[in-house]
Amino acid sequence: MTYFCSMRVYLFFLCFLFGISASFAQQKWDLKTCVEYAMNNNINVRQSVVQQELSGLTFKQSKAGIYPNLNLGGNSAFNSGNNQDPTTFTRVTENYLSAGMQLQTSADIFNFFSKRKTIAANQWEFLAAQANVGKIKNDIALSVANTYLQVLLAHEQVNIAAVQIGQTAFQLENTRKMVAAGTMPEFNATQLEAQLAADSGNYIAVKGNYNQALLTLQSLMNLDPGKPFEVETPSVDQIPVELLTDLMPEYVYAEALKNQPQQQANAFRLKAALNNKAAAKAALYPTLSAFGSLGSNYLSFNKRPIYSKLITGYQSTGLVADAGNGVLYDVQSPILTNKDIIGYIKPGTFSQQMSDNFRKSLGLSLSIPLFNGASAKTNFERSKLNIRSIELQQENDNQKLKQDIYSAYNAALVALQKYTAAQKAVDANNQALDFASKRYQIGALSMFELISTQNNLLRAKLDFSINRFDYVFKMKVLEFYKGAGLKL
C-alpha cells in the first residue's frame, strides 16, 4: 500500500510538471524580446524619456529667444466721475468708454553672444538627457539579462529536481520488488520513501524559485504579473560566449569609455557647463537693445454740448503787472458762464479715432550692470565651480567604470574556475553513484550510503548549474561593457 502511495506522489509531480508546461504553451519570450519590451515599458526608462523631452523643450525655447519679441495688447474700460480724457488729456466729469491697442517689440543688439552660448549649453544638456536615457536603458537591459539567466537557472534546477524524483521513485520500485522477494528488509523501502518525500519538497522549493524569478522579470518589464508568462529556455551550452582572453580589462575599459552612455552624458554635461560659463561671463557686460511700439486710442461718450460764454465778472489770478515807477496792477481774468447751447461735440468713428490717435515710438535701451547684489558675478563664479564639479563626477564615474570592469573580469575568472571544478565534481559523483547502485543491488552497500551518494550527485548538479549560469552571466557583463550588447 505504501508503495502505491509513493508511486502516486511520483506521478502527481510528473503530471504537475507537464501540466505547468502545457499551461504555458504559448508565445515564449527570448532575451532580445524581453530587453526590448523592458526598454519601452519600464517605468524608470519612461521617466527618463520625459526628462529628455523637458530638456528638448528648454533647448527649443532658447533657440526661439534669439528672435525679437513682439506683443500685441489691448484694453477697454468704463470711466465714471472726474477723469482725464485719454485723447485730449483734459479733466472731464462724465461717464465714457475708452479702448486702446498697442503693438510692442524689442530686440537685443549687443550681448547677443550670451544667448548663443545659452543655446549651445541647452543643446548639450539635451544630448546629455538623451545619453541618460541610454544609460537607464542599459541598466534595465543588464538587470533583465541577469534575471533572465536566473529564470533559466531556476528552470534547469526544476528539471534536475524532477529527474531526481524519477530516480528515487525508480529505486523505490526496485527495492519494493526485492523486499517482496525477501532479499531486502522493509527498512530500505521506508528510507527511500522518506527520500522521495524530501525530493518532492525540494522540487516544490525550486519550482517556487522559478516562479519568483519569472515575477521579478515581469516586474522589470512592467508586465502584468497576473498573465501567463514563460521565457525561451535555450540550452546553456548553446549560449555564445567570447573567450576570456579577448576581454582583457584594459581593452574592455578603453571600449567602454567610447560606448557607455554614462560617459557620453558626462562629456555632454561638461560641454554644456563650459557654454554656461561663457554665457554667465557675457552677463557682466552692458546690454544694448532696440525697442519700438505702435498704439492708438478710442473714446466713446455721449455728445457734449458747446455753450456760448457770458462774462459775469472778473477774478484775481494772483499775478501782478509792473507799470514802472513802483506802480503795480493786479492781473485779473474774466469769469465765464455758460449761456446758450450753440452745438455739440460727438465722438468720431472707431476707424477715424484710431487713425487720428495713432502714435509710434522707436528707441534704444542701454543696461549697464553696476551693482545688482553681485548676482552676475556670483553666477559666473558658480558656473566655474559647476565645471569643476562635473569634471570630478566624470573622473569618479570613469574610475568606477574601470573598477567595475576589473571586478567583472576577476569575477568571470573565478566563475570559470568554479565552473570547471563543478563539472569535474558532477563527473566524479556520477561515477560514484554508478558504483554505489551496483553495490547496493548485490547488498554490499546500505540504503543510507546509497541515498547519501545520490544526494551528493544532486548537490553537485545544482552547484554545476549555478556555476555555469554564473560564468555565462559574468562573461555577458564583460561583453556588455565592451559594447557587444546582450545576446543569448
DRENDO-1510 file (C-alpha; in Angstrom, 1 decimal, always signed):
<recs>
REC; n; res; u; v; w
REC; 1; MET; +0.0; +0.0; +0.0 .
REC; 2; THR; +2.8; +2.3; +0.9 .
REC; 3; TYR; +4.5; +1.5; -2.5 .
REC; 4; PHE; +1.4; +2.6; -4.4 .
REC; 5; CYS; +1.1; +5.8; -2.4 .
REC; 6; SER; +4.7; +6.6; -3.3 .
REC; 7; MET; +4.1; +6.0; -6.9 .
REC; 8; ARG; +1.1; +8.2; -6.8 .
REC; 9; VAL; +3.2; +11.0; -5.4 .
REC; 10; TYR; +5.7; +10.5; -8.2 .
REC; 11; LEU; +3.0; +10.5; -10.8 .
REC; 12; PHE; +1.5; +13.6; -9.3 .
REC; 13; PHE; +4.7; +15.5; -9.6 .
REC; 14; LEU; +5.2; +14.4; -13.2 .
REC; 15; CYS; +1.7; +15.5; -14.0 .
REC; 16; PHE; +2.3; +18.8; -12.2 .
REC; 17; LEU; +5.4; +19.4; -14.2 .
REC; 18; PHE; +3.8; +18.6; -17.5 .
REC; 19; GLY; +0.7; +20.5; -16.6 .
REC; 20; ILE; +2.6; +23.7; -15.9 .
REC; 21; SER; +4.4; +23.3; -19.2 .
REC; 22; ALA; +1.2; +22.8; -21.1 .
REC; 23; SER; -0.5; +25.8; -19.4 .
REC; 24; PHE; +2.3; +28.0; -20.7 .
REC; 25; ALA; +2.1; +26.6; -24.2 .
REC; 26; GLN; +2.0; +30.0; -25.8 .
REC; 27; GLN; +4.3; +32.6; -27.2 .
REC; 28; LYS; +7.6; +32.5; -25.3 .
REC; 29; TRP; +9.9; +35.4; -24.7 .
REC; 30; ASP; +13.5; +35.3; -25.6 .
REC; 31; LEU; +16.1; +37.6; -24.1 .
REC; 32; LYS; +16.1; +40.1; -27.0 .
REC; 33; THR; +12.3; +40.4; -26.8 .
REC; 34; CYS; +12.4; +40.8; -23.0 .
REC; 35; VAL; +15.1; +43.5; -23.2 .
REC; 36; GLU; +13.3; +45.5; -26.0 .
REC; 37; TYR; +10.0; +45.3; -24.2 .
REC; 38; ALA; +11.6; +46.5; -20.9 .
REC; 39; MET; +13.3; +49.4; -22.6 .
REC; 40; ASN; +10.0; +50.6; -24.0 .
REC; 41; ASN; +7.8; +50.0; -20.9 .
REC; 42; ASN; +9.9; +50.1; -17.7 .
REC; 43; ILE; +8.8; +53.0; -15.5 .
REC; 44; ASN; +12.3; +54.3; -14.9 .
REC; 45; VAL; +13.0; +54.4; -18.6 .
REC; 46; ARG; +9.8; +56.2; -19.3 .
REC; 47; GLN; +10.6; +58.7; -16.6 .
REC; 48; SER; +14.0; +59.4; -18.2 .
REC; 49; VAL; +12.3; +59.9; -21.6 .
REC; 50; VAL; +10.0; +62.5; -20.0 .
REC; 51; GLN; +13.1; +64.3; -18.6 .
REC; 52; GLN; +14.7; +64.2; -22.1 .
REC; 53; GLU; +11.6; +65.8; -23.6 .
REC; 54; LEU; +11.6; +68.5; -21.0 .
REC; 55; SER; +15.3; +69.2; -21.8 .
REC; 56; GLY; +14.3; +69.3; -25.5 .
REC; 57; LEU; +11.7; +71.9; -24.8 .
REC; 58; THR; +14.2; +74.1; -23.0 .
REC; 59; PHE; +16.6; +73.8; -25.9 .
REC; 60; LYS; +13.8; +74.7; -28.4 .
REC; 61; GLN; +12.7; +77.7; -26.3 .
REC; 62; SER; +16.3; +79.1; -26.1 .
REC; 63; LYS; +16.6; +78.9; -29.8 .
REC; 64; ALA; +13.4; +81.0; -30.2 .
REC; 65; GLY; +14.9; +83.5; -27.8 .
REC; 66; ILE; +17.3; +84.9; -30.5 .
REC; 67; TYR; +14.4; +86.5; -32.4 .
REC; 68; PRO; +12.8; +89.9; -31.4 .
REC; 69; ASN; +9.8; +89.6; -29.2 .
REC; 70; LEU; +6.5; +91.0; -30.4 .
REC; 71; ASN; +3.5; +91.6; -28.2 .
REC; 72; LEU; +0.0; +92.8; -29.1 .
REC; 73; GLY; -2.1; +94.2; -26.3 .
REC; 74; GLY; -5.4; +96.0; -25.9 .
REC; 75; ASN; -7.5; +97.5; -23.1 .
REC; 76; SER; -11.1; +98.6; -22.6 .
REC; 77; ALA; -12.5; +100.5; -19.6 .
REC; 78; PHE; -15.6; +102.2; -18.3 .
REC; 79; ASN; -14.9; +105.5; -16.7 .
REC; 80; SER; -17.1; +107.4; -14.3 .
REC; 81; GLY; -16.7; +110.7; -12.4 .
REC; 82; ASN; -13.8; +113.1; -12.8 .
REC; 83; ASN; -11.3; +111.6; -15.1 .
REC; 84; GLN; -8.7; +112.6; -17.6 .
REC; 85; ASP; -9.7; +112.3; -21.2 .
REC; 86; PRO; -7.2; +109.8; -22.8 .
REC; 87; THR; -7.3; +111.7; -26.1 .
REC; 88; THR; -7.3; +115.4; -25.1 .
REC; 89; PHE; -5.8; +114.8; -21.6 .
REC; 90; THR; -8.3; +117.4; -20.1 .
REC; 91; ARG; -10.3; +116.8; -17.0 .
REC; 92; VAL; -13.9; +115.8; -17.6 .
REC; 93; THR; -16.7; +114.8; -15.3 .
REC; 94; GLU; -18.9; +112.3; -17.1 .
REC; 95; ASN; -19.2; +108.6; -18.0 .
REC; 96; TYR; -17.4; +107.3; -21.0 .
REC; 97; LEU; -15.9; +104.1; -22.5 .
REC; 98; SER; -12.2; +104.0; -23.6 .
REC; 99; ALA; -10.2; +101.5; -25.6 .
REC; 100; GLY; -6.7; +101.2; -26.8 .
REC; 101; MET; -4.3; +98.9; -28.7 .
REC; 102; GLN; -0.6; +98.6; -28.6 .
REC; 103; LEU; +2.0; +96.7; -30.6 .
REC; 104; GLN; +5.4; +96.5; -28.9 .
REC; 105; THR; +8.7; +94.9; -29.9 .
REC; 106; SER; +12.2; +94.7; -28.6 .
REC; 107; ALA; +15.5; +93.0; -29.7 .
REC; 108; ASP; +19.0; +92.7; -28.2 .
REC; 109; ILE; +21.7; +94.3; -30.3 .
REC; 110; PHE; +24.7; +93.8; -28.2 .
REC; 111; ASN; +25.2; +90.9; -25.8 .
REC; 112; PHE; +23.7; +88.5; -28.3 .
REC; 113; PHE; +26.7; +86.3; -27.5 .
REC; 114; SER; +25.2; +85.4; -24.2 .
REC; 115; LYS; +22.1; +83.9; -25.9 .
REC; 116; ARG; +24.2; +82.0; -28.4 .
REC; 117; LYS; +26.2; +80.4; -25.6 .
REC; 118; THR; +23.0; +79.6; -23.7 .
REC; 119; ILE; +21.5; +77.9; -26.7 .
REC; 120; ALA; +24.7; +75.8; -27.1 .
REC; 121; ALA; +24.6; +74.9; -23.4 .
REC; 122; ASN; +20.9; +73.8; -23.7 .
REC; 123; GLN; +21.7; +71.7; -26.8 .
REC; 124; TRP; +24.5; +69.8; -24.9 .
REC; 125; GLU; +22.1; +69.3; -22.0 .
REC; 126; PHE; +19.6; +67.9; -24.4 .
REC; 127; LEU; +22.2; +65.5; -25.7 .
REC; 128; ALA; +23.2; +64.6; -22.2 .
REC; 129; ALA; +19.5; +63.8; -21.4 .
REC; 130; GLN; +19.4; +61.5; -24.4 .
REC; 131; ALA; +22.5; +59.8; -23.3 .
REC; 132; ASN; +21.0; +59.4; -19.8 .
REC; 133; VAL; +18.0; +57.6; -21.4 .
REC; 134; GLY; +20.5; +55.2; -22.9 .
REC; 135; LYS; +22.2; +54.7; -19.6 .
REC; 136; ILE; +18.9; +53.9; -17.9 .
REC; 137; LYS; +18.1; +51.5; -20.7 .
REC; 138; ASN; +21.5; +49.8; -20.3 .
REC; 139; ASP; +20.9; +49.4; -16.6 .
REC; 140; ILE; +17.5; +47.9; -17.2 .
REC; 141; ALA; +18.9; +45.6; -20.0 .
REC; 142; LEU; +21.6; +44.3; -17.7 .
REC; 143; SER; +19.0; +43.7; -14.9 .
REC; 144; VAL; +16.7; +41.9; -17.4 .
REC; 145; ALA; +19.6; +39.8; -18.7 .
REC; 146; ASN; +20.6; +38.8; -15.1 .
REC; 147; THR; +17.1; +38.0; -14.1 .
REC; 148; TYR; +16.5; +36.1; -17.4 .
REC; 149; LEU; +19.5; +33.9; -16.7 .
REC; 150; GLN; +18.2; +33.4; -13.2 .
REC; 151; VAL; +15.0; +32.1; -14.7 .
REC; 152; LEU; +16.9; +29.7; -16.9 .
REC; 153; LEU; +18.9; +28.6; -13.9 .
REC; 154; ALA; +15.8; +28.0; -11.8 .
REC; 155; HIS; +14.2; +26.2; -14.8 .
REC; 156; GLU; +17.2; +23.9; -15.0 .
REC; 157; GLN; +17.1; +23.3; -11.3 .
REC; 158; VAL; +13.4; +22.3; -11.6 .
REC; 159; ASN; +14.3; +19.8; -14.3 .
REC; 160; ILE; +17.1; +18.4; -12.1 .
REC; 161; ALA; +14.8; +18.1; -9.2 .
REC; 162; ALA; +12.2; +16.3; -11.3 .
REC; 163; VAL; +14.8; +13.8; -12.6 .
REC; 164; GLN; +15.9; +13.2; -9.0 .
REC; 165; ILE; +12.3; +12.3; -8.1 .
REC; 166; GLY; +12.2; +9.9; -11.0 .
REC; 167; GLN; +15.4; +8.2; -10.0 .
REC; 168; THR; +14.3; +7.9; -6.4 .
REC; 169; ALA; +10.9; +6.5; -7.4 .
REC; 170; PHE; +12.6; +4.0; -9.7 .
REC; 171; GLN; +14.9; +2.9; -6.9 .
REC; 172; LEU; +11.9; +2.6; -4.6 .
REC; 173; GLU; +10.1; +0.4; -7.1 .
REC; 174; ASN; +13.1; -2.0; -7.4 .
REC; 175; THR; +13.5; -2.0; -3.7 .
REC; 176; ARG; +9.9; -2.9; -3.2 .
REC; 177; LYS; +10.3; -5.8; -5.5 .
REC; 178; MET; +13.3; -7.0; -3.6 .
REC; 179; VAL; +11.5; -6.6; -0.3 .
REC; 180; ALA; +8.6; -8.6; -1.7 .
REC; 181; ALA; +11.1; -11.3; -2.7 .
REC; 182; GLY; +12.6; -11.3; +0.7 .
REC; 183; THR; +16.1; -10.2; -0.3 .
REC; 184; MET; +15.9; -6.8; +1.3 .
REC; 185; PRO; +14.5; -5.6; +4.6 .
REC; 186; GLU; +11.4; -3.3; +4.8 .
REC; 187; PHE; +13.6; -0.6; +6.3 .
REC; 188; ASN; +15.3; +0.1; +3.0 .
REC; 189; ALA; +12.0; +0.8; +1.3 .
REC; 190; THR; +11.0; +3.1; +4.2 .
REC; 191; GLN; +14.2; +5.1; +3.8 .
REC; 192; LEU; +13.6; +5.5; +0.1 .
REC; 193; GLU; +10.0; +6.7; +0.7 .
REC; 194; ALA; +11.4; +9.3; +3.1 .
REC; 195; GLN; +13.9; +10.3; +0.4 .
REC; 196; LEU; +11.1; +10.6; -2.2 .
REC; 197; ALA; +9.3; +12.9; +0.1 .
REC; 198; ALA; +12.4; +15.0; +0.6 .
REC; 199; ASP; +13.0; +15.1; -3.2 .
REC; 200; SER; +9.4; +16.2; -3.6 .
REC; 201; GLY; +9.8; +19.0; -1.1 .
REC; 202; ASN; +13.0; +20.1; -2.9 .
REC; 203; TYR; +11.1; +20.1; -6.2 .
REC; 204; ILE; +8.4; +22.4; -4.7 .
REC; 205; ALA; +11.1; +24.8; -3.4 .
REC; 206; VAL; +12.9; +25.1; -6.7 .
REC; 207; LYS; +9.6; +25.4; -8.5 .
REC; 208; GLY; +8.8; +28.3; -6.2 .
REC; 209; ASN; +12.2; +29.9; -7.0 .
REC; 210; TYR; +11.4; +29.6; -10.7 .
REC; 211; ASN; +8.0; +31.3; -10.4 .
REC; 212; GLN; +9.6; +34.1; -8.3 .
REC; 213; ALA; +12.3; +34.7; -10.9 .
REC; 214; LEU; +9.5; +34.9; -13.5 .
REC; 215; LEU; +7.7; +37.5; -11.4 .
REC; 216; THR; +10.9; +39.5; -10.9 .
REC; 217; LEU; +11.5; +39.5; -14.7 .
REC; 218; GLN; +7.9; +40.6; -15.3 .
REC; 219; SER; +8.3; +43.4; -12.8 .
REC; 220; LEU; +11.4; +44.8; -14.6 .
REC; 221; MET; +9.5; +44.6; -17.9 .
REC; 222; ASN; +6.4; +46.2; -16.4 .
REC; 223; LEU; +4.2; +43.2; -17.4 .
REC; 224; ASP; +1.0; +42.3; -15.6 .
REC; 225; PRO; +2.0; +39.5; -13.2 .
REC; 226; GLY; -1.4; +38.0; -13.4 .
REC; 227; LYS; -1.0; +37.0; -17.1 .
REC; 228; PRO; +0.7; +33.7; -18.2 .
REC; 229; PHE; +4.4; +34.3; -19.0 .
REC; 230; GLU; +7.3; +32.0; -19.9 .
REC; 231; VAL; +10.7; +32.5; -21.5 .
REC; 232; GLU; +12.6; +30.6; -24.1 .
REC; 233; THR; +14.9; +28.1; -22.4 .
REC; 234; PRO; +17.9; +27.6; -24.7 .
REC; 235; SER; +20.5; +25.1; -23.6 .
REC; 236; VAL; +23.2; +27.0; -21.7 .
REC; 237; ASP; +25.7; +25.1; -23.9 .
REC; 238; GLN; +24.3; +26.9; -26.9 .
REC; 239; ILE; +24.8; +30.4; -25.5 .
REC; 240; PRO; +27.7; +32.1; -27.3 .
REC; 241; VAL; +30.4; +33.3; -25.0 .
REC; 242; GLU; +33.6; +35.1; -26.1 .
REC; 243; LEU; +36.9; +33.9; -24.9 .
REC; 244; LEU; +38.1; +35.4; -21.7 .
REC; 245; THR; +41.4; +36.2; -23.3 .
REC; 246; ASP; +39.6; +38.5; -25.8 .
REC; 247; LEU; +38.1; +40.5; -22.9 .
REC; 248; MET; +41.1; +41.8; -21.0 .
REC; 249; PRO; +40.2; +44.6; -18.6 .
REC; 250; GLU; +42.2; +47.4; -20.2 .
REC; 251; TYR; +40.9; +46.7; -23.6 .
REC; 252; VAL; +37.3; +46.5; -22.4 .
REC; 253; TYR; +37.7; +49.7; -20.4 .
REC; 254; ALA; +39.0; +51.6; -23.5 .
REC; 255; GLU; +36.0; +50.4; -25.5 .
REC; 256; ALA; +33.6; +51.2; -22.7 .
REC; 257; LEU; +34.8; +54.8; -22.5 .
REC; 258; LYS; +33.6; +55.2; -26.1 .
REC; 259; ASN; +30.3; +53.4; -26.0 .
REC; 260; GLN; +28.9; +53.6; -22.5 .
REC; 261; PRO; +26.0; +56.3; -22.3 .
REC; 262; GLN; +27.1; +57.4; -18.8 .
REC; 263; GLN; +30.5; +58.5; -20.1 .
REC; 264; GLN; +28.9; +60.2; -23.1 .
REC; 265; ALA; +26.4; +62.0; -20.8 .
REC; 266; ASN; +29.2; +63.3; -18.7 .
REC; 267; ALA; +31.1; +64.6; -21.7 .
REC; 268; PHE; +28.0; +66.4; -22.9 .
REC; 269; ARG; +27.3; +67.9; -19.5 .
REC; 270; LEU; +30.9; +69.3; -19.3 .
REC; 271; LYS; +30.4; +71.0; -22.7 .
REC; 272; ALA; +27.1; +72.4; -21.5 .
REC; 273; ALA; +28.8; +73.7; -18.4 .
REC; 274; LEU; +31.6; +75.4; -20.4 .
REC; 275; ASN; +29.0; +77.2; -22.5 .
REC; 276; ASN; +27.0; +78.2; -19.4 .
REC; 277; LYS; +30.2; +79.7; -18.1 .
REC; 278; ALA; +30.7; +81.8; -21.3 .
REC; 279; ALA; +27.0; +82.9; -21.1 .
REC; 280; ALA; +27.5; +84.0; -17.4 .
REC; 281; LYS; +30.6; +85.9; -18.3 .
REC; 282; ALA; +28.7; +87.8; -21.1 .
REC; 283; ALA; +26.1; +88.9; -18.5 .
REC; 284; LEU; +28.8; +91.0; -16.9 .
REC; 285; TYR; +28.9; +93.3; -19.9 .
REC; 286; PRO; +26.4; +96.0; -21.0 .
REC; 287; THR; +23.3; +95.1; -23.0 .
REC; 288; LEU; +22.1; +97.3; -25.8 .
REC; 289; SER; +18.6; +96.7; -27.0 .
REC; 290; ALA; +16.3; +98.4; -29.5 .
REC; 291; PHE; +12.6; +98.8; -28.9 .
REC; 292; GLY; +9.6; +100.1; -30.7 .
REC; 293; SER; +5.8; +100.4; -30.3 .
REC; 294; LEU; +2.7; +101.3; -32.2 .
REC; 295; GLY; -0.5; +102.4; -30.5 .
REC; 296; SER; -3.8; +104.2; -30.7 .
REC; 297; ASN; -6.9; +105.0; -28.6 .
REC; 298; TYR; -10.7; +105.2; -29.0 .
REC; 299; LEU; -13.2; +107.1; -26.8 .
REC; 300; SER; -16.9; +106.6; -26.7 .
REC; 301; PHE; -19.1; +109.2; -24.8 .
REC; 302; ASN; -22.4; +110.9; -25.0 .
REC; 303; LYS; -22.5; +114.0; -27.2 .
REC; 304; ARG; -21.0; +117.0; -25.3 .
REC; 305; PRO; -22.8; +120.4; -25.6 .
REC; 306; ILE; -20.9; +123.6; -26.7 .
REC; 307; TYR; -22.1; +126.7; -24.9 .
REC; 308; SER; -21.7; +130.4; -25.7 .
REC; 309; LYS; -19.9; +132.2; -22.9 .
REC; 310; LEU; -21.1; +135.3; -20.9 .
REC; 311; ILE; -18.6; +137.4; -18.9 .
REC; 312; THR; -20.2; +137.8; -15.5 .
REC; 313; GLY; -17.2; +139.3; -13.7 .
REC; 314; TYR; -13.5; +139.2; -13.1 .
REC; 315; GLN; -11.3; +137.4; -10.6 .
REC; 316; SER; -7.7; +137.8; -9.5 .
REC; 317; THR; -5.2; +135.5; -11.0 .
REC; 318; GLY; -2.7; +136.1; -8.2 .
REC; 319; LEU; -0.3; +137.8; -10.7 .
REC; 320; VAL; +0.7; +141.4; -10.8 .
REC; 321; ALA; +2.0; +143.7; -13.6 .
REC; 322; ASP; +4.7; +146.2; -13.0 .
REC; 323; ALA; +3.8; +149.5; -14.8 .
REC; 324; GLY; +7.0; +151.2; -13.7 .
REC; 325; ASN; +7.7; +153.9; -11.1 .
REC; 326; GLY; +6.5; +151.5; -8.4 .
REC; 327; VAL; +3.0; +151.1; -9.9 .
REC; 328; LEU; +1.7; +147.6; -9.7 .
REC; 329; TYR; -1.6; +146.3; -11.3 .
REC; 330; ASP; -3.5; +143.2; -10.2 .
REC; 331; VAL; -3.9; +140.8; -13.2 .
REC; 332; GLN; -7.5; +139.5; -13.4 .
REC; 333; SER; -9.2; +137.0; -15.6 .
REC; 334; PRO; -12.8; +137.1; -16.7 .
REC; 335; ILE; -15.4; +134.8; -15.1 .
REC; 336; LEU; -17.2; +132.9; -17.9 .
REC; 337; THR; -20.6; +131.4; -17.5 .
REC; 338; ASN; -22.3; +129.0; -20.0 .
REC; 339; LYS; -25.2; +130.7; -21.8 .
REC; 340; ASP; -26.8; +129.1; -24.8 .
REC; 341; ILE; -26.0; +125.8; -26.5 .
REC; 342; ILE; -24.5; +126.5; -29.9 .
REC; 343; GLY; -23.6; +123.0; -30.9 .
REC; 344; TYR; -22.4; +119.5; -29.8 .
REC; 345; ILE; -19.2; +117.5; -29.8 .
REC; 346; LYS; -19.6; +113.9; -30.8 .
REC; 347; PRO; -17.1; +111.1; -30.7 .
REC; 348; GLY; -15.6; +110.2; -34.1 .
REC; 349; THR; -16.0; +106.7; -35.6 .
REC; 350; PHE; -13.7; +103.9; -34.4 .
REC; 351; SER; -11.6; +103.9; -37.5 .
REC; 352; GLN; -11.3; +107.7; -37.6 .
REC; 353; GLN; -10.2; +107.9; -33.9 .
REC; 354; MET; -7.8; +105.0; -34.3 .
REC; 355; SER; -6.3; +106.8; -37.3 .
REC; 356; ASP; -6.2; +110.3; -35.6 .
REC; 357; ASN; -4.8; +109.0; -32.3 .
REC; 358; PHE; -2.2; +106.7; -33.9 .
REC; 359; ARG; +1.3; +107.1; -32.4 .
REC; 360; LYS; +4.6; +105.3; -32.7 .
REC; 361; SER; +7.9; +105.2; -30.9 .
REC; 362; LEU; +11.4; +103.8; -31.6 .
REC; 363; GLY; +14.4; +103.9; -29.4 .
REC; 364; LEU; +17.5; +102.3; -27.9 .
REC; 365; SER; +17.9; +101.0; -24.3 .
REC; 366; LEU; +21.3; +100.5; -22.7 .
REC; 367; SER; +21.6; +98.4; -19.5 .
REC; 368; ILE; +25.0; +98.6; -17.7 .
REC; 369; PRO; +25.4; +96.2; -14.7 .
REC; 370; LEU; +26.9; +98.3; -12.0 .
REC; 371; PHE; +25.6; +96.8; -8.8 .
REC; 372; ASN; +23.0; +94.1; -8.7 .
REC; 373; GLY; +23.7; +92.4; -5.4 .
REC; 374; ALA; +26.7; +90.7; -7.0 .
REC; 375; SER; +24.3; +88.2; -8.7 .
REC; 376; ALA; +26.0; +88.4; -12.1 .
REC; 377; LYS; +29.5; +87.9; -10.7 .
REC; 378; THR; +28.2; +85.1; -8.4 .
REC; 379; ASN; +26.6; +83.3; -11.3 .
REC; 380; PHE; +29.9; +83.5; -13.2 .
REC; 381; GLU; +31.8; +82.1; -10.2 .
REC; 382; ARG; +29.1; +79.4; -9.7 .
REC; 383; SER; +29.5; +78.4; -13.4 .
REC; 384; LYS; +33.2; +77.8; -12.9 .
REC; 385; LEU; +32.6; +75.7; -9.8 .
REC; 386; ASN; +29.9; +73.7; -11.7 .
REC; 387; ILE; +32.5; +72.8; -14.3 .
REC; 388; ARG; +34.8; +71.6; -11.6 .
REC; 389; SER; +32.0; +69.5; -10.1 .
REC; 390; ILE; +31.2; +67.9; -13.4 .
REC; 391; GLU; +34.9; +67.1; -14.1 .
REC; 392; LEU; +35.1; +65.4; -10.7 .
REC; 393; GLN; +31.9; +63.5; -11.3 .
REC; 394; GLN; +33.3; +62.4; -14.7 .
REC; 395; GLU; +36.5; +61.3; -13.1 .
REC; 396; ASN; +34.6; +59.4; -10.4 .
REC; 397; ASP; +32.3; +57.7; -13.0 .
REC; 398; ASN; +35.3; +56.7; -15.1 .
REC; 399; GLN; +37.1; +55.3; -12.1 .
REC; 400; LYS; +34.0; +53.4; -11.1 .
REC; 401; LEU; +33.6; +52.0; -14.6 .
REC; 402; LYS; +37.2; +50.8; -14.6 .
REC; 403; GLN; +36.8; +49.3; -11.2 .
REC; 404; ASP; +33.6; +47.5; -12.3 .
REC; 405; ILE; +35.2; +46.1; -15.4 .
REC; 406; TYR; +38.2; +44.8; -13.4 .
REC; 407; SER; +35.8; +43.3; -10.8 .
REC; 408; ALA; +33.7; +41.8; -13.6 .
REC; 409; TYR; +36.9; +40.3; -15.2 .
REC; 410; ASN; +38.0; +38.8; -11.8 .
REC; 411; ALA; +34.5; +37.5; -11.2 .
REC; 412; ALA; +34.5; +35.9; -14.6 .
REC; 413; LEU; +37.9; +34.3; -14.0 .
REC; 414; VAL; +36.7; +32.9; -10.6 .
REC; 415; ALA; +33.4; +31.8; -12.2 .
REC; 416; LEU; +35.3; +29.9; -14.9 .
REC; 417; GLN; +37.4; +28.1; -12.4 .
REC; 418; LYS; +34.4; +27.2; -10.2 .
REC; 419; TYR; +32.5; +26.1; -13.4 .
REC; 420; THR; +35.4; +23.8; -14.4 .
REC; 421; ALA; +35.6; +22.4; -10.8 .
REC; 422; ALA; +31.9; +21.8; -10.7 .
REC; 423; GLN; +32.0; +19.9; -14.0 .
REC; 424; LYS; +34.6; +17.5; -12.5 .
REC; 425; ALA; +32.6; +17.1; -9.4 .
REC; 426; VAL; +29.5; +16.1; -11.4 .
REC; 427; ASP; +31.5; +13.5; -13.4 .
REC; 428; ALA; +33.0; +12.1; -10.2 .
REC; 429; ASN; +29.7; +11.9; -8.4 .
REC; 430; ASN; +28.0; +10.3; -11.5 .
REC; 431; GLN; +30.7; +7.6; -11.4 .
REC; 432; ALA; +30.3; +7.2; -7.6 .
REC; 433; LEU; +26.6; +6.8; -7.9 .
REC; 434; ASP; +27.0; +4.2; -10.7 .
REC; 435; PHE; +29.3; +2.1; -8.4 .
REC; 436; ALA; +27.1; +2.6; -5.4 .
REC; 437; SER; +24.0; +1.4; -7.3 .
REC; 438; LYS; +25.7; -1.8; -8.4 .
REC; 439; ARG; +27.0; -2.5; -4.9 .
REC; 440; TYR; +23.5; -1.8; -3.5 .
REC; 441; GLN; +22.0; -4.3; -5.9 .
REC; 442; ILE; +24.2; -7.0; -4.6 .
REC; 443; GLY; +23.7; -6.0; -0.9 .
REC; 444; ALA; +27.2; -4.7; -0.4 .
REC; 445; LEU; +26.0; -1.1; +0.3 .
REC; 446; SER; +23.5; +0.2; +2.8 .
REC; 447; MET; +20.5; +2.2; +1.8 .
REC; 448; PHE; +21.8; +5.2; +3.8 .
REC; 449; GLU; +25.1; +5.2; +1.8 .
REC; 450; LEU; +23.2; +4.9; -1.5 .
REC; 451; ILE; +21.0; +7.9; -0.6 .
REC; 452; SER; +24.0; +9.9; +0.6 .
REC; 453; THR; +25.7; +9.2; -2.7 .
REC; 454; GLN; +22.6; +10.2; -4.7 .
REC; 455; ASN; +22.2; +13.4; -2.7 .
REC; 456; ASN; +25.9; +14.2; -3.3 .
REC; 457; LEU; +25.2; +13.9; -7.0 .
REC; 458; LEU; +22.2; +16.2; -6.8 .
REC; 459; ARG; +24.1; +18.8; -4.9 .
REC; 460; ALA; +26.9; +18.6; -7.5 .
REC; 461; LYS; +24.5; +19.0; -10.3 .
REC; 462; LEU; +22.9; +22.0; -8.7 .
REC; 463; ASP; +26.3; +23.6; -8.0 .
REC; 464; PHE; +27.3; +22.9; -11.6 .
REC; 465; SER; +24.2; +24.5; -12.9 .
REC; 466; ILE; +24.6; +27.6; -10.6 .
REC; 467; ASN; +28.3; +28.0; -11.5 .
REC; 468; ARG; +27.7; +27.5; -15.2 .
REC; 469; PHE; +25.0; +30.2; -15.4 .
REC; 470; ASP; +27.1; +32.5; -13.1 .
REC; 471; TYR; +30.0; +32.1; -15.5 .
REC; 472; VAL; +27.8; +32.9; -18.5 .
REC; 473; PHE; +26.4; +36.0; -16.9 .
REC; 474; LYS; +29.8; +37.3; -15.8 .
REC; 475; MET; +31.0; +36.9; -19.4 .
REC; 476; LYS; +28.0; +38.7; -20.7 .
REC; 477; VAL; +28.7; +41.6; -18.4 .
REC; 478; LEU; +32.2; +41.9; -19.9 .
REC; 479; GLU; +30.8; +41.7; -23.4 .
REC; 480; PHE; +28.2; +44.3; -22.4 .
REC; 481; TYR; +30.9; +46.8; -21.2 .
REC; 482; LYS; +32.8; +46.1; -24.4 .
REC; 483; GLY; +29.8; +47.2; -26.4 .
REC; 484; ALA; +28.8; +43.9; -27.8 .
REC; 485; GLY; +25.3; +44.2; -26.4 .
REC; 486; LEU; +23.3; +41.3; -24.8 .
REC; 487; LYS; +22.6; +38.2; -26.7 .
REC; 488; LEU; +22.0; +34.6; -25.8 .
</recs>
